[in-house]
Amino acid sequence: MQIKQHIPNLLTLVNLALGCLSIVMAFNNQLAWVPYLVIAAAAADFLDGLAARVLKVSSPLGLQLDSLADMVTFGVVPGVVMYHLLLRAWEPNNQWALALPAFTLTLFSALRLAKFNIDTRQTDGFIGVPTPTCTMFMMSLVLMVSHDRFGLSGFILQPWLLYLVVAVFSVLLVAELPMLGFKFKHLGWKGNESKITIMLLGFLLVALLGGAGIALAILGYIAFSGWRKIAGVSR
């Protein structure tokens, strides 16, 4: 068996390993490190699919492994992160039971991934917010709380706001909302206008605003997808 056949699966395992390490860091009071680990995991998740397409070595094993790795990194991790944010929001009482609704994100992420695996409509785009998008929004909250660049940590660490985020994203994960995909069939502008524009705007927001830029970019992406559905735009 050629070595190249193992490259995509190795990248998938890197994604999984970083997801596991993110959980360890969160439960060892190192929450500020989690966003960087998740970003690296997301990069590995992107590269495994790219490698499979370039090397033409996709397989049923790789598909199942990718889904299982995503369940940890983009399913369990956002629940763990939100759990710790809610613990901080309820300090000094440390009401751990009141933080348990955070794992609603994990439950709906599992449902989202299961639906994706059997939904033949989701080849070029997505139906419902992808789990990595949801996870990156949770990471943006951690970055804003950790660095407090704009003095937003006090506002973010309001229990009502965090519960609202959990509820809204849990619904969006399984909503019948067509979301723009970012798989490029070619590198030209024509046909990729929306994808390239959104990506450039997203990079600009992150460069200027950091964690807040990630949150704004994701909210903009969701709003744009909602507008496309209302306007009946197909690409």
C-alpha positions as a Python dict, from the first residue, in 0.01 Angstrom:
ca = {
    (1, 'M'): (0, 0, 0),
    (2, 'Q'): (142, 339, -100),
    (3, 'I'): (233, 591, 169),
    (4, 'K'): (27, 862, 3),
    (5, 'Q'): (-291, 669, 86),
    (6, 'H'): (-223, 725, 456),
    (7, 'I'): (-154, 1101, 438),
    (8, 'P'): (-519, 1222, 458),
    (9, 'N'): (-594, 986, 749),
    (10, 'L'): (-279, 1101, 930),
    (11, 'L'): (-398, 1461, 901),
    (12, 'T'): (-739, 1355, 1032),
    (13, 'L'): (-570, 1196, 1333),
    (14, 'V'): (-379, 1521, 1391),
    (15, 'N'): (-716, 1697, 1401),
    (16, 'L'): (-841, 1442, 1656),
    (17, 'A'): (-526, 1465, 1870),
    (18, 'L'): (-549, 1843, 1885),
    (19, 'G'): (-916, 1817, 1979),
    (20, 'C'): (-828, 1584, 2267),
    (21, 'L'): (-549, 1817, 2379),
    (22, 'S'): (-796, 2108, 2372),
    (23, 'I'): (-1019, 1925, 2620),
    (24, 'V'): (-722, 1852, 2848),
    (25, 'M'): (-617, 2217, 2842),
    (26, 'A'): (-969, 2337, 2920),
    (27, 'F'): (-998, 2113, 3226),
    (28, 'N'): (-652, 2221, 3344),
    (29, 'N'): (-751, 2588, 3358),
    (30, 'Q'): (-567, 2670, 3036),
    (31, 'L'): (-875, 2778, 2839),
    (32, 'A'): (-687, 3059, 2664),
    (33, 'W'): (-483, 2800, 2472),
    (34, 'V'): (-785, 2617, 2335),
    (35, 'P'): (-866, 2853, 2042),
    (36, 'Y'): (-515, 2816, 1901),
    (37, 'L'): (-530, 2437, 1923),
    (38, 'V'): (-871, 2435, 1757),
    (39, 'I'): (-749, 2663, 1477),
    (40, 'A'): (-463, 2421, 1414),
    (41, 'A'): (-711, 2131, 1421),
    (42, 'A'): (-936, 2312, 1172),
    (43, 'A'): (-636, 2357, 943),
    (44, 'A'): (-564, 1983, 963),
    (45, 'D'): (-933, 1912, 893),
    (46, 'F'): (-917, 2129, 580),
    (47, 'L'): (-589, 1976, 465),
    (48, 'D'): (-703, 1615, 502),
    (49, 'G'): (-985, 1671, 254),
    (50, 'L'): (-758, 1868, 21),
    (51, 'A'): (-493, 1596, 36),
    (52, 'A'): (-751, 1326, -40),
    (53, 'R'): (-870, 1516, -347),
    (54, 'V'): (-523, 1604, -475),
    (55, 'L'): (-382, 1256, -418),
    (56, 'K'): (-709, 1091, -529),
    (57, 'V'): (-706, 852, -234),
    (58, 'S'): (-1045, 910, -73),
    (59, 'S'): (-1192, 603, 96),
    (60, 'P'): (-1489, 498, 314),
    (61, 'L'): (-1245, 458, 603),
    (62, 'G'): (-1129, 816, 565),
    (63, 'L'): (-1486, 941, 554),
    (64, 'Q'): (-1577, 764, 878),
    (65, 'L'): (-1255, 867, 1051),
    (66, 'D'): (-1308, 1231, 952),
    (67, 'S'): (-1658, 1229, 1098),
    (68, 'L'): (-1540, 1073, 1425),
    (69, 'A'): (-1254, 1323, 1459),
    (70, 'D'): (-1491, 1612, 1388),
    (71, 'M'): (-1725, 1490, 1661),
    (72, 'V'): (-1449, 1542, 1916),
    (73, 'T'): (-1293, 1864, 1787),
    (74, 'F'): (-1609, 2033, 1661),
    (75, 'G'): (-1863, 1861, 1884),
    (76, 'V'): (-1722, 1792, 2228),
    (77, 'V'): (-1476, 2083, 2242),
    (78, 'P'): (-1734, 2364, 2191),
    (79, 'G'): (-1948, 2210, 2466),
    (80, 'V'): (-1649, 2193, 2701),
    (81, 'V'): (-1551, 2552, 2621),
    (82, 'M'): (-1902, 2682, 2679),
    (83, 'Y'): (-1919, 2483, 3004),
    (84, 'H'): (-1610, 2663, 3133),
    (85, 'L'): (-1738, 3002, 3017),
    (86, 'L'): (-2060, 2942, 3207),
    (87, 'L'): (-1864, 2837, 3516),
    (88, 'R'): (-1684, 3171, 3501),
    (89, 'A'): (-2011, 3353, 3444),
    (90, 'W'): (-2158, 3199, 3761),
    (91, 'E'): (-1857, 3275, 3982),
    (92, 'P'): (-1807, 3294, 4275),
    (93, 'N'): (-2089, 3044, 4329),
    (94, 'N'): (-1929, 2789, 4093),
    (95, 'Q'): (-2269, 2651, 3998),
    (96, 'W'): (-2145, 2358, 3785),
    (97, 'A'): (-2497, 2224, 3738),
    (98, 'L'): (-2602, 2555, 3581),
    (99, 'A'): (-2318, 2515, 3330),
    (100, 'L'): (-2437, 2175, 3205),
    (101, 'P'): (-2669, 2320, 2934),
    (102, 'A'): (-2345, 2402, 2751),
    (103, 'F'): (-2334, 2043, 2630),
    (104, 'T'): (-2651, 2100, 2431),
    (105, 'L'): (-2403, 2220, 2168),
    (106, 'T'): (-2238, 1878, 2173),
    (107, 'L'): (-2569, 1696, 2137),
    (108, 'F'): (-2680, 1906, 1841),
    (109, 'S'): (-2334, 1881, 1685),
    (110, 'A'): (-2368, 1502, 1692),
    (111, 'L'): (-2708, 1530, 1526),
    (112, 'R'): (-2565, 1774, 1270),
    (113, 'L'): (-2278, 1541, 1177),
    (114, 'A'): (-2507, 1239, 1152),
    (115, 'K'): (-2743, 1430, 923),
    (116, 'F'): (-2451, 1544, 709),
    (117, 'N'): (-2331, 1185, 663),
    (118, 'I'): (-2660, 1075, 509),
    (119, 'D'): (-2770, 1395, 333),
    (120, 'T'): (-2685, 1379, -37),
    (121, 'R'): (-2773, 1748, -79),
    (122, 'Q'): (-2460, 1859, 107),
    (123, 'T'): (-2193, 1806, -156),
    (124, 'D'): (-2098, 2160, -261),
    (125, 'G'): (-2264, 2347, 27),
    (126, 'F'): (-2419, 2281, 365),
    (127, 'I'): (-2766, 2259, 514),
    (128, 'G'): (-2739, 2411, 859),
    (129, 'V'): (-2438, 2580, 1015),
    (130, 'P'): (-2131, 2352, 987),
    (131, 'T'): (-1986, 2229, 1316),
    (132, 'P'): (-1645, 2398, 1257),
    (133, 'T'): (-1825, 2732, 1210),
    (134, 'C'): (-2012, 2688, 1538),
    (135, 'T'): (-1691, 2586, 1712),
    (136, 'M'): (-1498, 2886, 1583),
    (137, 'F'): (-1768, 3118, 1716),
    (138, 'M'): (-1720, 2965, 2062),
    (139, 'M'): (-1344, 3013, 2022),
    (140, 'S'): (-1403, 3380, 1941),
    (141, 'L'): (-1577, 3418, 2278),
    (142, 'V'): (-1278, 3265, 2455),
    (143, 'L'): (-1039, 3499, 2273),
    (144, 'M'): (-1248, 3803, 2361),
    (145, 'V'): (-1267, 3700, 2726),
    (146, 'S'): (-897, 3608, 2749),
    (147, 'H'): (-757, 3920, 2583),
    (148, 'D'): (-1045, 4160, 2659),
    (149, 'R'): (-920, 4388, 2381),
    (150, 'F'): (-1242, 4587, 2363),
    (151, 'G'): (-1358, 4545, 2723),
    (152, 'L'): (-1625, 4292, 2624),
    (153, 'S'): (-1544, 4016, 2873),
    (154, 'G'): (-1792, 4142, 3133),
    (155, 'F'): (-2070, 4147, 2874),
    (156, 'I'): (-1982, 3806, 2728),
    (157, 'L'): (-1971, 3644, 3073),
    (158, 'Q'): (-2339, 3706, 3133),
    (159, 'P'): (-2521, 3375, 3185),
    (160, 'W'): (-2826, 3487, 2985),
    (161, 'L'): (-2607, 3573, 2685),
    (162, 'L'): (-2419, 3243, 2695),
    (163, 'Y'): (-2744, 3047, 2724),
    (164, 'L'): (-2878, 3244, 2428),
    (165, 'V'): (-2567, 3158, 2223),
    (166, 'V'): (-2610, 2790, 2308),
    (167, 'A'): (-2978, 2793, 2209),
    (168, 'V'): (-2930, 2986, 1884),
    (169, 'F'): (-2636, 2782, 1758),
    (170, 'S'): (-2797, 2452, 1858),
    (171, 'V'): (-3091, 2542, 1635),
    (172, 'L'): (-2869, 2670, 1353),
    (173, 'L'): (-2671, 2346, 1348),
    (174, 'V'): (-2976, 2148, 1236),
    (175, 'A'): (-3175, 2422, 1063),
    (176, 'E'): (-3284, 2383, 701),
    (177, 'L'): (-3068, 2681, 610),
    (178, 'P'): (-2854, 2646, 295),
    (179, 'M'): (-2503, 2764, 377),
    (180, 'L'): (-2240, 2862, 123),
    (181, 'G'): (-1964, 2602, 93),
    (182, 'F'): (-1598, 2688, 38),
    (183, 'K'): (-1484, 2404, -186),
    (184, 'F'): (-1324, 2556, -496),
    (185, 'K'): (-1357, 2366, -823),
    (186, 'H'): (-1123, 2617, -987),
    (187, 'L'): (-926, 2925, -878),
    (188, 'G'): (-1090, 3177, -1110),
    (189, 'W'): (-1309, 3469, -1000),
    (190, 'K'): (-1614, 3379, -1208),
    (191, 'G'): (-1836, 3145, -1013),
    (192, 'N'): (-1638, 3202, -691),
    (193, 'E'): (-1732, 3567, -634),
    (194, 'S'): (-1924, 3512, -309),
    (195, 'K'): (-1673, 3268, -164),
    (196, 'I'): (-1368, 3485, -233),
    (197, 'T'): (-1538, 3804, -112),
    (198, 'I'): (-1654, 3648, 215),
    (199, 'M'): (-1314, 3492, 279),
    (200, 'L'): (-1129, 3820, 217),
    (201, 'L'): (-1368, 4016, 437),
    (202, 'G'): (-1334, 3750, 707),
    (203, 'F'): (-953, 3767, 701),
    (204, 'L'): (-969, 4147, 715),
    (205, 'L'): (-1202, 4143, 1017),
    (206, 'V'): (-982, 3895, 1203),
    (207, 'A'): (-668, 4093, 1124),
    (208, 'L'): (-824, 4415, 1251),
    (209, 'L'): (-1035, 4292, 1542),
    (210, 'G'): (-895, 3955, 1650),
    (211, 'G'): (-1148, 3738, 1831),
    (212, 'A'): (-1425, 3992, 1779),
    (213, 'G'): (-1347, 3979, 1406),
    (214, 'I'): (-1400, 3602, 1405),
    (215, 'A'): (-1741, 3645, 1568),
    (216, 'L'): (-1842, 3920, 1324),
    (217, 'A'): (-1722, 3721, 1024),
    (218, 'I'): (-1925, 3417, 1131),
    (219, 'L'): (-2237, 3621, 1202),
    (220, 'G'): (-2196, 3788, 863),
    (221, 'Y'): (-2160, 3448, 694),
    (222, 'I'): (-2479, 3324, 858),
    (223, 'A'): (-2666, 3645, 773),
    (224, 'F'): (-2548, 3623, 411),
    (225, 'S'): (-2667, 3263, 389),
    (226, 'G'): (-3005, 3368, 528),
    (227, 'W'): (-3029, 3644, 267),
    (228, 'R'): (-2942, 3396, -11),
    (229, 'K'): (-3224, 3169, 101),
    (230, 'I'): (-3476, 3456, 109),
    (231, 'A'): (-3356, 3592, -226),
    (232, 'G'): (-3349, 3249, -386),
    (233, 'V'): (-2981, 3275, -481),
    (234, 'S'): (-2843, 2936, -581),
    (235, 'R'): (-2471, 3002, -570),
}
